[in-house]
Amino acid sequence: MTTVDGRRFRAVMAAVCAPVTVVTTSDAAGRPHGATVSSFTSLSVDPPLVSVAFDRRSALLAEVLDAEKFGVNLLGQGQDDLAVRFATRGADRFGGDTAWFADARLPRLRDAAGWVACDLDRVVEAGDHLLLFGLVTDLGRTDLPPLVYAHRTFGTHSRFADRPRPLITDQIAACAR
């Protein structure tokens, strides 16, 4: 089987827009852990599943596997600083001006555009990464533009503010279905 060079692969994949998330968990002592993850997607509605991918060398991966649960904070426009902080090795990720609280016994970033709490459902080996499937146990969202990453640059959906918005009663009715 022929494969492509890793540098070329990364260069092409850098052009793909990815949601910017901070995945979090807590250890047995209740200490928060988190890291920026751009490999996140919804997977199934029935049952509600999402997937995140971690490099096998990730310190957070070991914490998530031990805790068997994780949270996904979907960052919003203007939260580039949080994405960089949680991607920086050795940074005090939950200190300083990082506003967070515990939700479903997981660290949740206060101003994130969305939140998904998961129990670890299964782990699949995939090259130099592990793909984690999370069974969604809780979630929420705000009406903030999502933060995306492409071409090694943060941004948001260019027409987010122009989209039609349903009335809040329509949103509540849709959630109740």
N, C-alpha and C positions, 0 to 999 in steps of 0.2 A: 504494500500500500504506500502510495506517495503522499507526503504531507507537505505543507508550506512552511516556510521559515517563520519562527515565532515573532520576529520583529515586524514582518509584513502583516502577519495576522493581527497583532496589536494595533498597527497603524490603520488598518481597515476598520476594525472594531471600534476604534476611537471616534469614528464618524457616526456611530449608532447612538441615538439619544437614549439615555438611561435615567430612570428615576434616581434621585439621591436620597438615600435613607441612612439613618443611624440605627443599627441593630443593637439591642441592649439585653442584658440579663443581670441577675443578682446571684452572688455566691451564697454558700450556706450561712455565712455570717451576715448576710444582708448587704454586703458592699456592692455598689453598682459597677458594671463593666459595659463598655460599648465601643463600637467602631463604625466608621462610614462604610457602607456597602452599596454598590450600584447594581449588583446582580440580584434583583428582586422582581418577582412577578406573581400575579394571581395564577392559580393553577386549576382549581375546581370550585364549583359552587355547592355541589352535593357529594361529599361533605365539603365545607369551606376550607380550602387548602391554599397556601402560598408556598413559594420556594425562595430560598436565599442560597447563595453560593459563597463558600469561604475557601481561601487558600489554606492548604493543610498546615502551613506554618503560623496561622493566625492565633494569637493569644486568646482572642474572644471565642474562637471555635471550641477550644478546650473548656471554657467556662459554660458555653451553651450546652455542650454535650453532657457536662456534669449536672447542670441545673435541669436539663430536659424541658426547658421552656425559654422563649425569647419574645421580645417586643420589637416591632418595626415602627420607627418614627419616620414618617414621610415628610421630608423637609419642604419648606415653602420658599418662594422667592425672597431673597434677602437673607437667607440663612447660610450663605456660603461660608461664613466664619465658623459656624458649627460643623459643617462638613469637613473643613480643613482641620479644625481642632481634633475631631474624632478620627481623622486619618493620620494624624501626626504621632509617630512613635514617641513615647515618653511624655506626652502632654498630659496635664492635669485635666482630663476630659470632663469631669463632673464638678470641678472646683471653679473658683472665680465667679464669673457672671453667667455660668451655665444654669439656667432655670429649669429644674426638673422636680418631679415628685414620683412617688410610688403609685402605680396603678396595676391592679391584678398581680401584686407583688413583683412588678417589673419596673425598672426606671423608664419614665416617660418624659420626654422633653416638652416643656410647658407650651411653647408656641409653634409646635410642629403642625403642618397642614393636615396630617392624618396620623392614625395610630392603629396598630394591629397587634393584639396579644395572641401568642400561640403556644400550644403544647407541642413539643417535638414529636412528630409522627413517624418519620423514618429518615435515614441517611443513605445516600447513594454515592459511591465512589465515582469520580469523574475526572480522570487525569490528575493534574496537580491540585485539584479542588475537591471539596465534598459538597454535595448538593443536599441541603436540608429542607425537608417538607414540614411545614407547620400547620397543625390543625387550629383554625382560628377560634378563639374562645371569647374574644371581646374586640371591639373596634369602634372607631369614631373618626369624624373628619370635620374640617372647617371649610369655609369657602375661600381659601387662599390659593393663589397660583402655585402650582407645584414647581419645585426646583429640579431641573434636569441637567445632565452633563453630557456634552458632546464636543468633539474636537478639542478636548482638554480645557473646556471652558464651561462655567456655570451659566445657566440662563433659565428661561421659562417658556412655556408655550406662547408663541407670539400673539395669538388671538384669544387668549384666555379671558381677558376683560371684555371682549366684544361678544362672547357667546350668550345665547338666550338663557335666562335663569328662571327655573320654575318657581312658583310661589312657595313659601315655606310650608303651607298646608299641603301642597302637592308632594313635597319631599317627605313630610311626616306620613302621609298616606302610603307612599311608595315603600317606606321602611316598614310599615305595619303589615304589608302583604307578605 
